[in-house]
Amino acid sequence: MRKILLLGVAAFAIAIYLTNASWLAQAPPRDPTLISHRGVYQTYSKENLGRDDCTAIRVFEPEHDYLENTIRSMRAAFEAGANIVEIDVHPTTDGEFAVFHDWTIDCRTEGKGTTRDYPMSYLKTLDIGYGYTADGGKTFPFRGKGVGLIPTLEEVYRTFPDKRFLVNIKSNQPQEVILLDKYLRERQLPPKGPLLVYGSERVMQKVRALRPDAWGFSRESVQTCSYRYLLLGWSGHIPAACRNGAIVVPNTWEWALWGWPNRFMQRMDDAGALVMALDFAGRGRAMHGIYKPQELDFLSADYRGALWVEKIEVIGPYAKTKFTSQH
């Protein structure tokens, strides 16, 4: 009886191994997808950073003169190798959608108040370089250089008709999804492929209802997908939260993902899930993008998922040399 039990356990273990054997699956025949967060932008210190703290007064000594979420910044990101540029949007009082990161205009501009409480015509008059300082307010290197640089969402799509953008819906209100859907349909946007979008789970539920063909995710859906796959992935099961969404690959436990790398990637491809590599080391428990080439050391040269990139001007050129296409 004991032998039968041992044979059964051994057979079960072998079945799990073969079900999740990476070497039995081929690496996807493509290059990694580089998602450039905010385009090329001024990075800043995150030490003791509060959720509502102004980041423009925390920037490091500038290495370039690009400002986030601007047309020029997006163009530079694509030129550096980005496949997708992440942008942030807000509805305006005159029926537009402004591409601007902050909930308020106080931090980066000379204006005051909530971004969505103004018409686009006013937002176009602001200087988005006004508030940046790397030395505690002694100098403001971009002041006067950012007037009129807040684009509309339509401007972004029309300027780059053959490029892809990941739209971040900033609010938690489903009504905003209705406004965005109407805005895009009236203008027949985006011009290429389905809408790529992310936001809160409440917002994403509305997106899925209005645009079943959209690809998107929320922090909640990513967490659910990742944790449930850790629990059930041994069986080959793909959680519903993963489908047409995203899953993260932290550099601290990619080894725990069943079938990593090739079988895992194959499963996620079949589910329409984007695999995103992130760096968790030294930055707390929150998800953070890739800043430095050494933060990619945990990935093999045949990695074919996505990279959430903070410094595309650094990571883009490096990725071309590290991830050599095998097809």
GITAPE-V927522 format. One record per pair of residues at least 24 apart in sequence whose C-alpha atoms are under 7 Angstrom apart, sorted by the first residue. I is the first residue (numbers start at 1). J is the second residue. If there is no record, write none. Layout:
i:I j:J
i:I j:J
This chain:
i:16 j:234
i:16 j:235
i:19 j:236
i:20 j:234
i:20 j:258
i:20 j:259
i:20 j:263
i:21 j:259
i:21 j:263
i:22 j:259
i:22 j:260
i:22 j:261
i:22 j:262
i:22 j:263
i:25 j:262
i:25 j:263
i:26 j:262
i:27 j:262
i:28 j:304
i:29 j:327
i:30 j:304
i:30 j:325
i:31 j:304
i:31 j:325
i:32 j:303
i:32 j:304
i:32 j:305
i:32 j:306
i:33 j:83
i:33 j:305
i:33 j:306
i:33 j:307
i:34 j:82
i:34 j:83
i:34 j:84
i:34 j:306
i:34 j:307
i:34 j:308
i:34 j:309
i:35 j:82
i:35 j:83
i:35 j:84
i:35 j:85
i:35 j:86
i:35 j:306
i:35 j:307
i:35 j:308
i:35 j:309
i:36 j:77
i:36 j:82
i:36 j:84
i:36 j:85
i:36 j:86
i:36 j:308
i:36 j:309
i:36 j:310
i:36 j:312
i:37 j:85
i:37 j:86
i:37 j:308
i:37 j:309
i:37 j:310
i:38 j:68
i:38 j:69
i:38 j:85
i:38 j:86
i:38 j:87
i:39 j:68
i:39 j:69
i:39 j:73
i:39 j:74
i:39 j:77
i:39 j:85
i:39 j:86
i:40 j:66
i:40 j:67
i:40 j:68
i:40 j:73
i:40 j:74
i:40 j:76
i:40 j:77
i:40 j:311
i:40 j:312
i:40 j:313
i:41 j:66
i:41 j:67
i:41 j:68
i:41 j:73
i:42 j:66
i:42 j:67
i:54 j:107
i:56 j:107
i:56 j:108
i:56 j:131
i:56 j:132
i:56 j:133
i:57 j:131
i:57 j:132
i:57 j:133
i:57 j:134
i:57 j:136
i:58 j:134
i:59 j:133
i:59 j:134
i:60 j:134
i:61 j:134
i:69 j:99
i:69 j:100
i:70 j:149
i:70 j:150
i:70 j:151
i:71 j:156
i:77 j:312
i:77 j:313
i:80 j:312
i:80 j:313
i:80 j:316
i:80 j:317
i:81 j:316
i:81 j:317
i:82 j:312
i:82 j:316
i:83 j:164
i:84 j:164
i:84 j:165
i:84 j:166
i:85 j:164
i:85 j:165
i:85 j:166
i:86 j:165
i:86 j:166
i:86 j:167
i:87 j:165
i:87 j:166
i:87 j:167
i:87 j:168
i:88 j:167
i:88 j:168
i:88 j:169
i:88 j:170
i:89 j:167
i:89 j:168
i:89 j:169
i:89 j:170
i:90 j:116
i:90 j:170
i:91 j:116
i:92 j:116
i:92 j:117
i:92 j:118
i:92 j:119
i:92 j:120
i:93 j:117
i:93 j:118
i:93 j:119
i:94 j:119
i:94 j:120
i:96 j:120
i:96 j:152
i:97 j:152
i:97 j:153
i:98 j:150
i:98 j:151
i:98 j:152
i:98 j:153
i:99 j:150
i:99 j:151
i:99 j:152
i:99 j:153
i:100 j:150
i:107 j:131
i:108 j:132
i:123 j:150
i:124 j:148
i:124 j:149
i:124 j:150
i:157 j:190
i:157 j:191
i:161 j:191
i:161 j:192
i:162 j:192
i:165 j:196
i:166 j:196
i:166 j:197
i:167 j:196
i:167 j:197
i:167 j:198
i:168 j:197
i:168 j:198
i:168 j:199
i:169 j:198
i:169 j:199
i:170 j:199
i:172 j:200
i:172 j:202
i:172 j:203
i:173 j:203
i:174 j:202
i:174 j:203
i:174 j:206
i:177 j:203
i:177 j:206
i:177 j:207
i:215 j:244
i:215 j:245
i:216 j:244
i:216 j:245
i:217 j:245
i:217 j:246
i:222 j:246
i:222 j:247
i:222 j:248
i:230 j:256
i:230 j:257
i:230 j:258
i:233 j:258
i:234 j:258
i:242 j:271
i:242 j:273
i:243 j:271
i:243 j:272
i:243 j:273
i:244 j:271
i:244 j:272
i:244 j:273
i:245 j:272
i:245 j:273
i:245 j:274
i:246 j:273
i:246 j:274
i:246 j:275
i:247 j:273
i:247 j:274
i:247 j:275
i:247 j:276
i:248 j:275
i:248 j:276
i:248 j:277
i:248 j:278
i:249 j:275
i:249 j:276
i:249 j:277
i:249 j:278
i:250 j:277
i:250 j:278
i:250 j:279
i:250 j:280
i:251 j:278
i:251 j:279
i:251 j:280
i:251 j:298
i:252 j:280
i:274 j:305
i:274 j:306
i:275 j:305
i:275 j:306
i:276 j:305
i:276 j:306
i:276 j:307
i:276 j:308
i:277 j:306
i:277 j:307
i:277 j:308
i:278 j:307
i:278 j:308
i:293 j:318
